């Protein structure tokens, strides 16, 4: 059994919530290759030019290199 992981970072963006931003980025990464774990490492936001709040999160994702 492999005990080696690759670690990647991705940024998720949502105008709904921080949770939605996390869910979207994690589900997308998992659809490409099964993930073993994730960690939210940064949260931030901004106001768009049309006045909407945009939630942004940075996630660290771990994946086994071999199954």
C-alpha positions in Angstrom: 0.0 0.0 0.0 1.4 3.4 -1.0 2.0 5.9 1.8 3.1 8.6 -0.7 0.8 11.5 -1.5 0.9 14.4 -3.9 -0.2 17.8 -2.5 -1.8 20.4 -4.6 -3.4 23.8 -3.9 -6.4 25.2 -5.6 -8.6 28.3 -5.2 -12.3 28.1 -5.1 -14.6 31.0 -5.8 -18.3 31.4 -5.1 -20.9 34.2 -4.8 -23.0 32.0 -2.4 -20.7 31.2 0.6 -17.3 30.0 1.7 -18.8 26.5 2.1 -20.0 26.5 -1.5 -16.5 27.6 -2.7 -14.9 24.7 -0.7 -17.5 22.2 -2.0 -17.0 23.2 -5.6 -13.2 23.1 -5.6 -13.1 19.8 -3.7 -15.7 18.1 -5.9 -14.0 19.2 -9.0 -10.6 17.9 -7.9 -12.1 14.6 -6.8 -13.8 14.1 -10.2 -10.3 14.3 -11.8 -8.7 11.9 -9.3 -9.8 10.6 -6.0 -8.6 12.8 -3.1 -7.6 11.6 0.3 -8.0 14.8 2.3 -8.3 18.5 2.1 -7.5 21.5 4.3 -8.7 25.1 3.9 -5.6 27.2 4.3 -6.8 30.7 3.4 -10.1 32.5 3.3 -10.8 35.9 1.8 -13.3 37.8 -0.3 -13.9 40.8 -2.4 -16.7 43.0 -3.7 -17.2 42.6 -7.4 -17.7 45.6 -9.8 -21.4 45.0 -9.7 -21.5 45.0 -5.9 -21.7 41.3 -5.2 -19.7 39.6 -2.5 -17.3 37.0 -3.9 -15.9 34.4 -1.4 -12.5 32.9 -2.2 -10.8 30.0 -0.5 -7.4 28.3 -0.9 -7.5 24.6 -0.3 -4.6 22.2 0.0 -5.5 18.7 -1.4 -3.8 15.4 -0.8 -4.0 12.5 -3.2 -2.4 9.0 -3.0 0.0 8.5 -5.8 -0.9 4.8 -6.1 -3.9 2.8 -4.9 
